[in-house]
Amino acid sequence: ILSSIIVSHSGDGKNMSAKKGLYLSIVYVLAMSVAYTIAGVIAGIFGANLQVMLQNPIVLIIFSAIFVALAFSMFGYFEIGLPSSWQTKIDSWSTSKDKEKSQGVAGVAIMGFLSALIVGPCVAPPLAGALVYIGQTGDALLGGVALFVMSIGMGMPLLLVGAGAGKYMPKPGGWMDSVSKVFGVVMLGVAIWMIERVILIEVTFALWALLFIGSALYLFRLKNVFAKIVSIILLILGVIFI
């Protein structure tokens, strides 16, 4: 989406300076951040009652199960996102805008805001995890700030794309799967952290041990030296928990 905006502003594709590309990217990313910030504020407001509910062991178990499900989504077992019909309508609406409407700053901002919905399926598990956590706090300010910061982090690669006038785009590949799996492991850790309030400490230690040792065995299969070093550290932690 951002690349098409940059190309549309550059005319023949050669008249885009790094300064203008970065400016368009900043507008795009800030507008995208507004959408996520609104989601964070809403989660904080409507999650105020969750603080009381989370004293209930059943609710804690349910929330922990949600994080486990999100983790398995990151591992690629299933996908979470808007219904395909909604995605198609949003995508077609955004691409149907003529060139003149996309030239202005307002047009770029609108596209940035809509992109938060279009790319939703790509970030659904981490986003859902963040919203669940924010809902527990019942803090609308924290929710808005946290989601704003998260979206700015998501937008950093886009700013680099804009600074390069759209010439340098990250290529999809195995590294994206690795990042997803890392987030999946983090979500399993959050699930253990939530449920440890209502289970025996011995069971908690066993779960942490399984998580660390399982991650270590997976990483050790990789040929990357850094991955092997991390796997050894995780294995040692797993043994300590045992």
LOZAMAR-316048 format. One record per residue (C-alpha): residue number from 1; x, y, z. Coordinates in Angstrom, 2 decimals, always signed. Layout:
N
{num: NUM	X: X	Y: Y	Z: Z}
...
***
This chain:
242
{num: 1	X: +0.00	Y: +0.00	Z: +0.00}
{num: 2	X: +2.73	Y: +2.44	Z: +0.99}
{num: 3	X: +4.79	Y: +1.63	Z: -2.10}
{num: 4	X: +1.81	Y: +2.35	Z: -4.37}
{num: 5	X: +1.28	Y: +5.70	Z: -2.62}
{num: 6	X: +4.92	Y: +6.64	Z: -3.11}
{num: 7	X: +4.80	Y: +5.62	Z: -6.76}
{num: 8	X: +1.60	Y: +7.62	Z: -7.34}
{num: 9	X: +3.27	Y: +10.71	Z: -5.87}
{num: 10	X: +6.41	Y: +10.29	Z: -7.94}
{num: 11	X: +4.70	Y: +10.49	Z: -11.32}
{num: 12	X: +6.99	Y: +8.38	Z: -13.50}
{num: 13	X: +8.46	Y: +6.67	Z: -10.45}
{num: 14	X: +11.75	Y: +8.57	Z: -10.66}
{num: 15	X: +10.86	Y: +11.96	Z: -9.17}
{num: 16	X: +10.55	Y: +10.88	Z: -5.54}
{num: 17	X: +13.14	Y: +12.25	Z: -3.15}
{num: 18	X: +14.08	Y: +10.48	Z: +0.07}
{num: 19	X: +12.80	Y: +13.49	Z: +2.04}
{num: 20	X: +9.34	Y: +13.39	Z: +0.44}
{num: 21	X: +9.17	Y: +9.62	Z: +0.69}
{num: 22	X: +9.96	Y: +9.81	Z: +4.42}
{num: 23	X: +7.35	Y: +12.57	Z: +4.88}
{num: 24	X: +4.63	Y: +10.48	Z: +3.23}
{num: 25	X: +5.64	Y: +7.48	Z: +5.32}
{num: 26	X: +5.43	Y: +9.49	Z: +8.56}
{num: 27	X: +1.89	Y: +10.65	Z: +7.67}
{num: 28	X: +0.91	Y: +7.09	Z: +6.79}
{num: 29	X: +2.38	Y: +5.56	Z: +9.97}
{num: 30	X: +0.92	Y: +8.20	Z: +12.29}
{num: 31	X: -2.55	Y: +7.69	Z: +10.78}
{num: 32	X: -2.15	Y: +3.92	Z: +11.22}
{num: 33	X: -1.10	Y: +4.55	Z: +14.82}
{num: 34	X: -4.30	Y: +6.51	Z: +15.47}
{num: 35	X: -6.39	Y: +3.45	Z: +14.56}
{num: 36	X: -4.44	Y: +1.22	Z: +16.95}
{num: 37	X: -4.48	Y: +3.87	Z: +19.69}
{num: 38	X: -8.28	Y: +4.04	Z: +19.51}
{num: 39	X: -8.41	Y: +0.26	Z: +19.88}
{num: 40	X: -6.15	Y: +0.48	Z: +22.93}
{num: 41	X: -8.24	Y: +3.17	Z: +24.60}
{num: 42	X: -11.45	Y: +1.19	Z: +24.01}
{num: 43	X: -9.85	Y: -1.95	Z: +25.44}
{num: 44	X: -8.77	Y: +0.00	Z: +28.52}
{num: 45	X: -12.21	Y: +1.53	Z: +29.08}
{num: 46	X: -14.27	Y: -1.62	Z: +28.60}
{num: 47	X: -11.71	Y: -3.78	Z: +30.35}
{num: 48	X: -12.09	Y: -1.98	Z: +33.67}
{num: 49	X: -14.38	Y: -4.72	Z: +35.00}
{num: 50	X: -11.86	Y: -7.41	Z: +34.07}
{num: 51	X: -9.74	Y: -6.59	Z: +37.11}
{num: 52	X: -12.47	Y: -7.95	Z: +39.37}
{num: 53	X: -13.24	Y: -10.87	Z: +37.06}
{num: 54	X: -9.60	Y: -11.94	Z: +37.01}
{num: 55	X: -9.80	Y: -12.84	Z: +40.68}
{num: 56	X: -11.88	Y: -15.80	Z: +39.49}
{num: 57	X: -9.76	Y: -18.91	Z: +38.72}
{num: 58	X: -12.10	Y: -19.95	Z: +35.90}
{num: 59	X: -11.64	Y: -16.60	Z: +34.15}
{num: 60	X: -7.87	Y: -16.84	Z: +34.56}
{num: 61	X: -7.91	Y: -20.31	Z: +33.00}
{num: 62	X: -10.02	Y: -19.04	Z: +30.08}
{num: 63	X: -7.68	Y: -16.10	Z: +29.45}
{num: 64	X: -4.66	Y: -18.37	Z: +29.67}
{num: 65	X: -6.30	Y: -20.67	Z: +27.10}
{num: 66	X: -6.83	Y: -17.66	Z: +24.83}
{num: 67	X: -3.09	Y: -16.93	Z: +24.88}
{num: 68	X: -2.34	Y: -20.58	Z: +24.13}
{num: 69	X: -4.70	Y: -20.38	Z: +21.14}
{num: 70	X: -3.00	Y: -17.16	Z: +19.98}
{num: 71	X: +0.37	Y: -18.89	Z: +20.28}
{num: 72	X: -0.78	Y: -21.77	Z: +18.08}
{num: 73	X: -1.99	Y: -19.21	Z: +15.57}
{num: 74	X: +1.52	Y: -17.73	Z: +15.50}
{num: 75	X: +2.89	Y: -21.24	Z: +14.97}
{num: 76	X: +0.79	Y: -21.45	Z: +11.81}
{num: 77	X: -1.88	Y: -23.96	Z: +12.85}
{num: 78	X: -4.71	Y: -21.53	Z: +11.99}
{num: 79	X: -5.24	Y: -17.86	Z: +11.14}
{num: 80	X: -7.05	Y: -15.11	Z: +12.99}
{num: 81	X: -8.41	Y: -12.12	Z: +11.12}
{num: 82	X: -11.37	Y: -10.25	Z: +9.74}
{num: 83	X: -13.78	Y: -12.27	Z: +7.59}
{num: 84	X: -12.46	Y: -12.55	Z: +4.03}
{num: 85	X: -15.51	Y: -10.68	Z: +2.69}
{num: 86	X: -14.70	Y: -7.70	Z: +4.94}
{num: 87	X: -11.04	Y: -7.76	Z: +3.94}
{num: 88	X: -12.01	Y: -7.82	Z: +0.25}
{num: 89	X: -14.37	Y: -4.85	Z: +0.63}
{num: 90	X: -11.82	Y: -2.76	Z: +2.56}
{num: 91	X: -9.07	Y: -3.61	Z: +0.10}
{num: 92	X: -11.21	Y: -2.85	Z: -2.95}
{num: 93	X: -12.38	Y: +0.42	Z: -1.41}
{num: 94	X: -8.81	Y: +1.53	Z: -0.79}
{num: 95	X: -7.53	Y: +0.53	Z: -4.24}
{num: 96	X: -10.50	Y: +2.07	Z: -6.04}
{num: 97	X: -9.53	Y: +5.59	Z: -4.97}
{num: 98	X: -8.30	Y: +7.50	Z: -7.99}
{num: 99	X: -4.84	Y: +8.97	Z: -8.18}
{num: 100	X: -5.97	Y: +12.54	Z: -7.49}
{num: 101	X: -7.53	Y: +11.60	Z: -4.14}
{num: 102	X: -4.37	Y: +9.81	Z: -3.02}
{num: 103	X: -2.13	Y: +12.76	Z: -3.82}
{num: 104	X: -3.04	Y: +14.85	Z: -0.78}
{num: 105	X: -1.86	Y: +14.39	Z: +2.79}
{num: 106	X: -5.42	Y: +13.60	Z: +3.86}
{num: 107	X: -5.58	Y: +10.80	Z: +1.30}
{num: 108	X: -2.34	Y: +9.29	Z: +2.59}
{num: 109	X: -3.63	Y: +9.55	Z: +6.16}
{num: 110	X: -6.89	Y: +7.80	Z: +5.24}
{num: 111	X: -4.93	Y: +5.00	Z: +3.58}
{num: 112	X: -2.77	Y: +4.66	Z: +6.68}
{num: 113	X: -5.84	Y: +4.43	Z: +8.92}
{num: 114	X: -7.46	Y: +1.83	Z: +6.67}
{num: 115	X: -4.26	Y: -0.20	Z: +6.48}
{num: 116	X: -4.67	Y: -0.99	Z: +10.18}
{num: 117	X: -7.74	Y: -2.99	Z: +9.14}
{num: 118	X: -6.28	Y: -4.38	Z: +5.92}
{num: 119	X: -3.16	Y: -5.83	Z: +7.57}
{num: 120	X: -5.15	Y: -6.93	Z: +10.64}
{num: 121	X: -4.80	Y: -10.67	Z: +9.93}
{num: 122	X: -1.00	Y: -10.32	Z: +9.81}
{num: 123	X: -0.80	Y: -8.93	Z: +13.34}
{num: 124	X: -4.00	Y: -10.33	Z: +14.84}
{num: 125	X: -2.44	Y: -12.65	Z: +17.49}
{num: 126	X: +0.02	Y: -10.06	Z: +18.91}
{num: 127	X: -2.65	Y: -7.37	Z: +18.71}
{num: 128	X: -5.23	Y: -9.55	Z: +20.44}
{num: 129	X: -2.69	Y: -10.43	Z: +23.12}
{num: 130	X: -1.94	Y: -6.75	Z: +23.71}
{num: 131	X: -5.65	Y: -5.90	Z: +23.90}
{num: 132	X: -6.31	Y: -8.72	Z: +26.38}
{num: 133	X: -3.45	Y: -7.50	Z: +28.58}
{num: 134	X: -4.66	Y: -3.89	Z: +28.39}
{num: 135	X: -8.20	Y: -5.03	Z: +29.21}
{num: 136	X: -6.90	Y: -6.51	Z: +32.46}
{num: 137	X: -5.45	Y: -3.18	Z: +33.57}
{num: 138	X: -8.63	Y: -1.20	Z: +32.93}
{num: 139	X: -6.37	Y: +1.77	Z: +32.14}
{num: 140	X: -7.49	Y: +3.68	Z: +29.03}
{num: 141	X: -4.37	Y: +5.91	Z: +29.07}
{num: 142	X: -2.06	Y: +2.91	Z: +29.25}
{num: 143	X: -4.08	Y: +1.25	Z: +26.48}
{num: 144	X: -3.77	Y: +4.21	Z: +24.15}
{num: 145	X: -0.08	Y: +4.77	Z: +24.83}
{num: 146	X: +0.80	Y: +1.06	Z: +24.59}
{num: 147	X: -0.97	Y: +0.55	Z: +21.26}
{num: 148	X: +0.47	Y: +3.80	Z: +19.91}
{num: 149	X: +3.99	Y: +2.68	Z: +20.80}
{num: 150	X: +3.34	Y: -0.76	Z: +19.29}
{num: 151	X: +2.09	Y: +0.76	Z: +16.04}
{num: 152	X: +5.08	Y: +3.10	Z: +15.85}
{num: 153	X: +7.32	Y: +0.05	Z: +16.20}
{num: 154	X: +5.36	Y: -1.65	Z: +13.42}
{num: 155	X: +5.80	Y: +1.48	Z: +11.31}
{num: 156	X: +9.58	Y: +1.76	Z: +11.65}
{num: 157	X: +10.26	Y: -0.54	Z: +8.66}
{num: 158	X: +7.74	Y: +1.54	Z: +6.67}
{num: 159	X: +9.67	Y: +4.71	Z: +7.49}
{num: 160	X: +12.80	Y: +3.05	Z: +6.14}
{num: 161	X: +10.87	Y: +2.15	Z: +2.98}
{num: 162	X: +9.77	Y: +5.77	Z: +2.63}
{num: 163	X: +13.28	Y: +7.10	Z: +3.23}
{num: 164	X: +14.46	Y: +4.87	Z: +0.40}
{num: 165	X: +11.72	Y: +6.35	Z: -1.81}
{num: 166	X: +10.09	Y: +2.94	Z: -2.01}
{num: 167	X: +13.07	Y: +1.31	Z: -3.70}
{num: 168	X: +14.02	Y: -1.00	Z: -0.86}
{num: 169	X: +11.32	Y: -3.37	Z: +0.32}
{num: 170	X: +11.91	Y: -6.22	Z: +2.77}
{num: 171	X: +11.48	Y: -9.58	Z: +1.07}
{num: 172	X: +9.15	Y: -12.18	Z: +2.56}
{num: 173	X: +10.79	Y: -15.41	Z: +3.57}
{num: 174	X: +11.70	Y: -17.81	Z: +6.34}
{num: 175	X: +12.71	Y: -15.01	Z: +8.69}
{num: 176	X: +9.03	Y: -13.97	Z: +8.95}
{num: 177	X: +8.08	Y: -17.46	Z: +10.12}
{num: 178	X: +10.84	Y: -17.34	Z: +12.72}
{num: 179	X: +9.58	Y: -14.02	Z: +14.08}
{num: 180	X: +6.06	Y: -15.45	Z: +14.33}
{num: 181	X: +7.30	Y: -18.48	Z: +16.26}
{num: 182	X: +9.21	Y: -16.25	Z: +18.70}
{num: 183	X: +6.00	Y: -14.33	Z: +19.43}
{num: 184	X: +4.20	Y: -17.65	Z: +19.82}
{num: 185	X: +6.65	Y: -18.72	Z: +22.53}
{num: 186	X: +6.23	Y: -15.35	Z: +24.26}
{num: 187	X: +2.45	Y: -15.84	Z: +24.30}
{num: 188	X: +2.83	Y: -19.30	Z: +25.82}
{num: 189	X: +4.94	Y: -17.63	Z: +28.52}
{num: 190	X: +2.16	Y: -15.09	Z: +29.15}
{num: 191	X: -0.33	Y: -17.97	Z: +29.44}
{num: 192	X: +1.82	Y: -19.64	Z: +32.11}
{num: 193	X: +2.29	Y: -16.31	Z: +33.91}
{num: 194	X: -1.50	Y: -15.83	Z: +34.09}
{num: 195	X: -2.42	Y: -19.34	Z: +35.19}
{num: 196	X: +0.35	Y: -19.67	Z: +37.78}
{num: 197	X: -1.83	Y: -17.71	Z: +40.24}
{num: 198	X: -4.25	Y: -20.63	Z: +40.53}
{num: 199	X: -2.08	Y: -23.75	Z: +40.12}
{num: 200	X: +0.53	Y: -25.46	Z: +42.28}
{num: 201	X: +4.04	Y: -24.01	Z: +42.12}
{num: 202	X: +5.36	Y: -27.43	Z: +41.10}
{num: 203	X: +3.06	Y: -27.42	Z: +38.07}
{num: 204	X: +4.14	Y: -23.88	Z: +37.22}
{num: 205	X: +7.81	Y: -24.86	Z: +37.27}
{num: 206	X: +7.05	Y: -27.91	Z: +35.12}
{num: 207	X: +5.29	Y: -25.75	Z: +32.52}
{num: 208	X: +8.20	Y: -23.28	Z: +32.38}
{num: 209	X: +10.61	Y: -26.18	Z: +32.04}
{num: 210	X: +8.60	Y: -27.62	Z: +29.14}
{num: 211	X: +8.48	Y: -24.24	Z: +27.42}
{num: 212	X: +12.22	Y: -23.61	Z: +27.75}
{num: 213	X: +13.31	Y: -27.12	Z: +26.82}
{num: 214	X: +10.86	Y: -27.32	Z: +23.90}
{num: 215	X: +12.11	Y: -24.00	Z: +22.55}
{num: 216	X: +15.71	Y: -25.12	Z: +23.04}
{num: 217	X: +15.18	Y: -28.33	Z: +21.07}
{num: 218	X: +13.56	Y: -26.41	Z: +18.22}
{num: 219	X: +16.30	Y: -23.78	Z: +18.06}
{num: 220	X: +19.08	Y: -26.36	Z: +18.26}
{num: 221	X: +17.92	Y: -27.84	Z: +14.95}
{num: 222	X: +18.66	Y: -24.57	Z: +13.18}
{num: 223	X: +22.05	Y: -24.08	Z: +11.57}
{num: 224	X: +22.38	Y: -20.52	Z: +12.88}
{num: 225	X: +25.14	Y: -20.23	Z: +15.50}
{num: 226	X: +23.23	Y: -17.57	Z: +17.47}
{num: 227	X: +20.17	Y: -19.86	Z: +17.59}
{num: 228	X: +22.29	Y: -22.68	Z: +19.01}
{num: 229	X: +23.71	Y: -20.40	Z: +21.71}
{num: 230	X: +20.19	Y: -19.27	Z: +22.70}
{num: 231	X: +19.04	Y: -22.91	Z: +22.69}
{num: 232	X: +21.78	Y: -23.87	Z: +25.16}
{num: 233	X: +20.78	Y: -21.00	Z: +27.47}
{num: 234	X: +17.11	Y: -22.05	Z: +27.31}
{num: 235	X: +18.04	Y: -25.66	Z: +27.97}
{num: 236	X: +19.96	Y: -24.65	Z: +31.09}
{num: 237	X: +16.98	Y: -22.60	Z: +32.30}
{num: 238	X: +14.67	Y: -25.54	Z: +31.67}
{num: 239	X: +16.90	Y: -27.85	Z: +33.70}
{num: 240	X: +17.01	Y: -25.31	Z: +36.54}
{num: 241	X: +13.20	Y: -25.20	Z: +36.63}
{num: 242	X: +13.07	Y: -28.98	Z: +36.74}
***
